[in-house]
């Protein structure tokens, strides 16, 4: 039994598909299949039920996968302890961010971080909150940038800044004549939202519950195609397909001229989100977390459109 095999069965249990699990583990599907079969033979039990369309854990396999996850987390903790004896600002730092934050924050804080800790290699990636949560727990990421609420056992979460939501529309849209927009003003207009799985979609629907009925009736509120991003929504607005609600950092990202698209704030109480940094409580490189937080705060202070520090 090896740690690699344990990682394979944990990933397979999550994906319920050999091909996707192999892709996540960066191995071929036959390699993963053989390793899983070898572990089942070593343990003398079947860990997975296999069908043409799905792979799922057996009741006993589910218990073993849960224990394997704990082993992987403890292994990550051992690596963290070992790295504590090294220069905290020379080892690589792996940072993840949700899709609606990463593209608009990474380009700004990365240069700041490189100027503060030039010897620390930085690796960044984007993902859904659920995926980043798992990778943080397994030690594949050292810190993640998410939107609150976010809770996870043995994980420290610290607010970074608050960011208001705004309505993005073409410059000739009827709502552009308003100085501030209330959720009810959106009724009767085509509103574009991200697909399910994005926490920002849920935050928008919470802030504007009046959008839910038209979303269910498929009348005026529409969902962008699966895998779409905030940039996709901006392009759709520019194409005249409707209006959308964005966090301020995404709405002011340069690409379209202000004569083509404009933003309008919400009337008080204006909806917003709190962006936070999360890391394992056992992560020993406190200086790395400190400089990461400092770099984010400095780049935020240097931007005129990004809200207030939390």
C-alpha positions in Angstrom: 0.0 0.0 0.0 1.5 3.3 -1.0 0.4 7.0 -0.6 0.1 7.2 -4.4 -2.5 4.3 -4.4 -4.4 6.1 -1.5 -4.4 9.3 -3.6 -5.8 7.3 -6.5 -8.7 5.8 -4.6 -9.6 9.1 -3.0 -9.6 10.9 -6.4 -11.6 8.1 -8.0 -14.2 8.2 -5.2 -14.6 11.9 -5.8 -14.8 11.8 -9.6 -16.7 8.5 -9.9 -15.0 8.1 -13.3 -11.7 6.4 -14.1 -10.8 8.8 -17.0 -11.4 12.0 -15.0 -9.6 10.6 -11.9 -6.6 9.6 -14.0 -6.5 13.1 -15.5 -6.5 14.7 -12.1 -3.7 12.4 -11.0 -1.7 13.1 -14.2 -1.5 9.4 -15.1 -3.0 7.3 -17.8 -6.3 5.5 -17.2 -4.8 2.0 -17.4 -2.1 3.0 -14.8 -4.8 4.2 -12.4 -7.0 1.2 -13.0 -4.1 -1.3 -12.4 -3.1 0.5 -9.2 -6.7 0.4 -7.8 -7.1 -3.2 -8.7 -3.7 -4.0 -7.0 -4.8 -2.3 -3.8 -8.1 -4.2 -3.8 -6.2 -7.5 -4.2 -3.8 -6.5 -1.4 -6.7 -5.7 0.9 -8.8 -8.6 -0.2 -11.9 -6.5 -0.7 -13.7 -4.6 -3.4 -13.4 -0.9 -2.9 -15.6 0.1 -6.0 -18.6 -1.0 -7.8 -18.0 -0.6 -11.6 -20.6 -0.1 -14.3 -20.4 1.3 -17.9 -21.6 4.7 -16.8 -20.4 5.1 -13.2 -17.9 4.0 -10.5 -18.9 4.3 -6.9 -17.5 3.1 -3.6 -18.8 0.0 -1.9 -19.9 0.5 1.8 -16.6 -0.9 3.0 -14.7 1.0 0.3 -16.3 4.2 1.5 -14.9 3.7 5.0 -11.4 2.9 3.5 -11.5 6.0 1.3 -12.4 8.2 4.3 -9.4 6.8 6.2 -7.2 7.3 3.2 -8.2 10.9 3.0 -7.1 11.3 6.7 -3.8 9.7 5.9 -3.2 12.1 3.0 -4.0 15.0 5.2 -1.6 13.9 7.9 1.0 13.4 5.3 0.6 16.9 4.1 0.9 18.1 7.8 4.2 16.2 8.0 5.5 18.0 5.0 4.3 21.3 6.5 6.3 20.6 9.7 9.4 19.7 7.7 9.2 22.9 5.6 9.0 25.0 8.8 12.7 24.4 9.4 13.5 25.9 6.0 13.5 29.5 4.9 9.8 30.3 4.9 10.1 32.7 1.9 12.2 30.5 -0.3 10.0 27.4 -0.7 7.2 27.4 -3.3 3.8 28.8 -2.3 0.7 27.3 -3.9 -2.3 29.6 -4.0 -5.7 28.9 -5.4 -8.6 31.3 -6.0 -12.2 30.9 -7.1 -13.0 31.7 -10.7 -14.7 35.0 -10.0 -11.7 36.3 -8.1 -8.5 34.9 -9.6 -8.5 36.5 -13.0 -9.1 40.0 -11.5 -6.8 39.7 -8.5 -3.8 37.6 -9.7 -2.4 40.1 -12.2 -2.3 42.7 -9.5 -1.0 41.0 -6.4 1.6 38.7 -8.1 3.9 41.6 -9.0 3.5 42.9 -5.4 4.3 39.5 -4.0 7.4 39.1 -6.2 8.7 42.5 -5.1 8.2 41.6 -1.4 9.4 37.9 -1.6 11.5 37.6 -4.8 13.0 34.3 -3.8 9.6 32.5 -3.2 8.3 30.7 -6.3 4.5 31.2 -6.7 2.1 28.8 -8.3 -1.5 29.9 -8.8 -4.6 28.1 -10.0 -8.4 28.8 -10.3 -11.2 26.5 -9.4 -14.6 26.1 -7.7 -14.8 26.6 -4.0 -15.5 22.8 -3.4 -12.4 21.8 -5.5 -10.1 24.3 -3.8 -11.4 23.2 -0.4 -10.4 19.6 -1.1 -7.0 20.6 -2.5 -6.3 22.7 0.5 -7.2 19.9 2.9 -4.9 17.4 1.0 -2.0 19.9 1.1 -2.0 20.4 -2.7 -2.6 24.1 -2.0 -1.1 26.2 0.8 -3.8 28.9 0.8 -6.9 29.7 -1.1 -8.8 33.0 -1.8 -12.6 32.6 -1.5 -15.7 34.5 -0.8 -17.4 34.3 2.6 -19.1 32.4 4.1 -16.4 29.7 4.1 -15.9 27.3 7.0 -13.7 24.2 7.2 -12.4 22.3 10.2 -8.8 23.1 11.1 -8.6 25.9 8.5 -8.0 29.5 9.4 -10.1 32.0 7.5 -9.3 35.7 7.5 -11.3 38.4 5.7 -9.3 40.5 3.2 -11.6 43.1 1.8 -15.3 43.9 0.9 -16.3 44.3 -2.7 -19.6 45.8 -3.9 -21.7 44.4 -6.7 -22.7 46.6 -9.6 -24.9 46.2 -12.7 -23.2 46.2 -16.0 -25.1 47.2 -19.2 -24.7 48.9 -22.5 -24.4 52.6 -22.4 -27.8 53.0 -24.2 -29.7 50.7 -21.8 -32.8 52.2 -20.1 -31.4 51.5 -16.6 -28.3 53.6 -17.4 -30.4 56.7 -16.8 -30.6 55.7 -13.1 -28.0 56.8 -10.6 -28.5 53.7 -8.4 -30.4 50.5 -9.0 -32.6 48.5 -6.7 -33.2 44.8 -7.2 -36.8 45.5 -8.3 -35.5 47.7 -11.1 -34.2 44.6 -12.7 -37.7 43.1 -13.2 -38.6 42.8 -16.9 -35.0 43.1 -18.1 -32.9 40.3 -19.4 -30.4 39.4 -16.6 -27.5 37.1 -17.3 -26.1 34.9 -14.5 -23.3 32.3 -14.2 -24.1 28.7 -14.1 -24.8 26.5 -11.1 -21.6 25.7 -9.1 -20.4 29.3 -8.9 -20.9 30.7 -5.4 -21.2 34.2 -7.0 -24.4 33.1 -8.7 -25.8 32.1 -5.3 -24.8 35.5 -3.8 -26.5 37.4 -6.6 -29.7 35.4 -6.2 -29.6 36.0 -2.4 -29.1 39.8 -3.0 -31.8 39.9 -5.7 -34.4 37.2 -4.8 -36.8 38.7 -7.3 -34.7 37.1 -10.1 -35.5 33.6 -8.9 -39.0 33.4 -10.4 -38.0 34.5 -13.8 -35.0 32.1 -13.7 -37.4 29.2 -12.9 -39.8 30.3 -15.6 -37.0 31.0 -18.1 -38.5 34.4 -18.9 -36.0 37.2 -18.3 -33.2 35.7 -16.1 -30.9 33.4 -18.1 -27.9 31.3 -17.2 -24.8 31.4 -19.3 -23.5 28.1 -20.7 -21.7 25.7 -18.4 -18.0 26.7 -17.9 -18.7 30.4 -18.6 -16.9 33.1 -16.7 -17.5 36.7 -15.7 -15.6 37.7 -18.8 -18.1 35.7 -20.8 -21.0 37.6 -19.2 -19.3 40.9 -20.1 -19.0 39.8 -23.7 -22.7 38.8 -23.7 -23.7 42.2 -22.4 -21.5 43.9 -25.0 -23.3 41.8 -27.7 -26.7 43.2 -26.5 -28.0 40.0 -25.0 -28.9 41.6 -21.6 -27.4 43.0 -18.5 -25.5 41.3 -15.7 -24.4 41.8 -12.1 -20.7 41.6 -11.3 -18.3 42.3 -8.5 -16.7 45.7 -9.0 -13.2 44.3 -9.9 -14.7 42.3 -12.8 -16.9 45.1 -14.0 -14.1 47.6 -14.4 -11.6 45.2 -16.0 -10.3 47.0 -19.1 -11.5 45.7 -22.4 -14.6 47.7 -23.5 -14.7 51.5 -23.7 -16.9 53.4 -21.3 -18.9 54.7 -24.3 -19.9 51.1 -25.0 -20.7 49.7 -21.5 -21.4 51.4 -18.2 -21.9 50.3 -14.6 -24.4 51.5 -12.0 -24.2 50.9 -8.3 -27.0 49.3 -6.2 -29.1 51.5 -4.0 -28.5 51.1 -0.2 -28.3 48.6 1.2 -26.0 47.6 -1.6 -25.1 44.0 -2.0 -21.4 43.0 -1.7 -19.1 40.1 -1.0 -16.3 39.6 1.5 -13.2 38.1 0.0 -11.1 36.0 2.4 -7.8 34.1 2.7 -7.9 30.6 4.1 -5.1 28.2 5.0 -4.6 25.1 7.1 -4.1 25.9 10.8 -1.2 23.5 10.8 0.6 25.3 7.9 3.9 26.4 9.6 5.0 29.1 7.1 3.4 32.0 8.8 5.7 34.5 7.1 4.6 33.3 3.7 0.9 33.8 4.6 1.8 37.3 6.0 3.5 38.4 2.8 0.7 37.0 0.7 -1.8 39.0 2.7 0.4 42.1 2.5 0.7 41.8 -1.3 -3.0 41.5 -1.7 -3.7 44.5 0.6 -1.2 46.7 -1.2 -2.5 46.0 -4.7 -6.1 46.6 -3.4 -5.1 49.9 -1.9 -3.5 50.9 -5.2 -6.8 50.3 -7.1 -9.5 53.0 -7.1 -12.4 50.6 -7.9 -12.0 47.7 -5.5 -14.0 48.4 -2.4 -12.8 48.6 1.2 -10.4 46.6 3.3 -12.1 44.1 5.7 
